[in-house]
Amino acid sequence: MKKNIIAIGGGGFGRNNSSHLIEKYILKLTEKDCPKVCFLPTATGDDDSYIVRFYSTFTDLNCIPTHIDFFKRTIDIHNHIMKQDVVFVGGGNTKSMLAIWNDWGMSKLLNDAYNEGVVMSGVSAGAICWFTNGITDSWQNDLRILPCLDFINGTCCPHYDEEPSRIPYVKKILHTKKITNCISIQGGAAIHFIDGKPFKNVSFHNNKNTFNVYLENKDIVEIPFDTIQL
C-alpha cells in the first residue's frame, strides 16, 4: 500500500483556478471511480466562502465531497476520516489549525488514516503541516519555523515565488544553520511524496517548480525536482 502526500505551494481551487488540474491529479491517486474527499478548512476558522469554493469545484469532479467543521457542532471525526480516500487541508493559520487538531485528536487520526493509505493533500498551511517543520506566516509581522506533524522528515516553505519575504527568509535560516535544507514550493506547483520520499514536482501552471534548497560552501543552492507538467 502506497502512502501519498501532495503538498501544494499555492493555487488550486482556493484561488479560483478553473482548470482544476491539481485536484484531478490528487483524486486520480486513489484509483477509485468516485473517491471520497474530505476538506479541512480549519486554518481559516472554517471560512464559509472557502467551503463553498471547495464544493463548487469538487462536485464537478466525480467524487463525493464532504468537510469537517470545528467551529460549529462537530461530527464523529474518527468515523468520518477513516472512511475517506482523500483528505485536503486548506490554507490559513497553521499554528491555530494544529492547536485545534491536537485538542480534538485529529493529528493522530490523520496519521492513522495516512498509514491506511488515505491520500493526504493540501495547500499552504495544508502543505507544510505534513512536514517536521513548516515556514509559516501565522504570526503577523514575521515568518517563523513551526513544528508540524512530522509525517515527512524535513522543512517546507510554500509560496516560494509568490511572497517576497520567502526566499530571503529561507536563505537566512540556512546561513544561520537553523535548518540544513528546505523543500521550497512555488505557487502553481506541488511536491508529491510517496512513502515519505519525494517522487515528483507536479506543475499545474506553466513551468512551476519545487526546489531542495541548501547551503554548500556558504552558497545557496536550489536543486529542482523532476517535474510532471499537467
N, C-alpha and C positions, 0 to 999 in steps of 0.2 A: 504493500500500500504506500503510494507516494504521498508526501506531505508538502503542500503547496502554499506559498505566501507570495502575494503580488503587492508590492509597496509602490504607490503612485506618488510622484513628486509634485504634481499639481495638474489640475484639469479634470476632465470627465464630466459626469452629469451635474456636479456642483457648479460648474462654470457654463452650463447650458450648451455643452458640446453636442452638436446634432448627430455626429457620426456614430457615437456610442461604441467605438472600436475597442476600447479597453474593457468596457463592460462585457461585450461579446466574448472577448478573449478569456476573461475570468470564468464566465458561465461554461464555456467550452471545456474547461479543465475538469469539470465534474463528470463528463461523459454521460450525462443524463439528458433525456429528451426534453424534460421540463423540470429543471432543478429548482429547489427551494433556496431562496436567498433572503437573508435577514440583515436589515440595515440597523446599525447602532449610531444614532445621531447624538450621543451623549455629550460630545465635546462642544456642541453648540447649545447645550441645555435643551436638547430635543426641539430645536427650532422648527416651527410648523412649515415654513416655506421650504426648508431643506427636505423635510419629509415628503412634501408634495412633489418636489423635483425628482426625488427617488422613485416614487410610484409612477410618475408620468413617464419616466424612462423605462423602468423595468417591466411595467405592464405591457410594453410593446416588444419585449424580448423573449417571449416564450419561456417564461419561468413563473414561479409562484413567489411574489414578493411579500415580505412582512417587515415589521420593525418592532423594536422594544423601547418603550418609554421608561425612564427612571424618574421623571419629574411629574408624572401622573400616576395613577394606580398601575402597578407593575405586574405583569403576568408571571407565571411559573417559568423562570428563565432557564432552569436546567432542562425541563421537559421540552422547551421550545428549541434551544440551541442545539441539543443533541440530535434533533430531527432535521437539521438544516444540511444543505450541500455547500452553501457559501455563506460566509459572514463578510459584510462590507462595513468598514468603520469610517465614519465621516470625519472631516476636519474640524478644527476649533481649538479649544484649550486642552492640551494633552494632560497637564498636571491635574486639572479638575476631573477630567474623564477617568484617569487612573485611580484617583481617590474614591470616586463613586463606585467604580468597578470593584475595587478591593473591598469596600464595605459590603457590597452585595454578593461577593464571592464570584463575580463574573470573570476575574482574571484567571482563577484556577479552572473555571468551567471552560473558558476558551482554550486553555492548554489541553484539557481533556478532549475537546472536540477536534482540535488540531491533530492530536495523536491518533484520532479515529478517522482521519482523512478528510475532515471538513476543510474546504479551501478558505484560507484567511486572506483578506484583502482590505485595502483602504487607501485613503489619500491624506497627505499632510500628517495630522495627528494620527490618522489611521494607517499611515506608512511607518512612522517612527516607533509606534507603540510596540511593534513586534521585536525590536532590537534590544540589546543590552542597555544601550543609551540612545537618546534622540536629542537633536538640537532643536530647541523649541523657543517660540516667542510667547509662551504662556504668561510671562511677565511683560508688562507694558513697555519698559524702557530699554531692555536689552535681551539678547539671545543668551540661553544657558544650556548646559548639558543636563539632561533629565534622565534618571534611571527609569527604565521601562520594563517590559515583560520578559525579555531575555529568551524569546523563542529562537532568535538568531543572534549569534555572537557578533558584537561589534557596535559601531556608532553610525547613525544615519542622519543625513541632512536633506530634507525636501526643499523644493523651491530654489534649487541651487542657482539657476539663472534668472529667476523671476523677482527676487528681492535683493536689493543692492548690498544689504548687510551680510548676506550669507557667505559669499566667498571670502571676504576679509576675516570673518569670524572663524571659519574653518582653518584658514592659514594661521591665525593667531593661536588657536588651541593645539595645532600641530607643532608650531615653533616652541610653544611653552610646554610641550610634551604632556599635555593633559590627556591626549589620545594618541594612538600610534597610526591610525588610519581612519578614513571616513568614507562611507558609501554615500555619495552625493548625487541626488537625482534631480534632473532638470524637469521643469514643467512640460507636460506632454510626453513624459516618459515614465516607465515603471521598471522596477527590477524584480524579476521572477526568481524566487528561490525554490529549489526542490530539495527536500530533506535537509534543510538548513544551509545549503550551499548555493551560491549564485549560479543560475542557469543562463539567463539571457537578459539583456536590456530589451524592453518592449517599447518601441517608439510608436505612439499613436498620433503624433503630429510629425511634421517633416524634420527628419534628422535630429531628433532629440535623444540625449544620451544619459547614461548613468556612469559615474566615474568612481574608481577606487583612488582616493586622494591620500597621499602620504608624503613624508619628508625623507629626502635622500641627499646626504651631503649638504644639508642646510637649504636645499632647493625643494620647492613644492612640485610634486609630480602628480599628474592626472592621467590615469590609465582607463580608457573607456572599455566597457564590457562589450562582448559580441552582441549584435543587435538583430532583433526581429522587427522589421518595419511593417506595421499594419496598414 
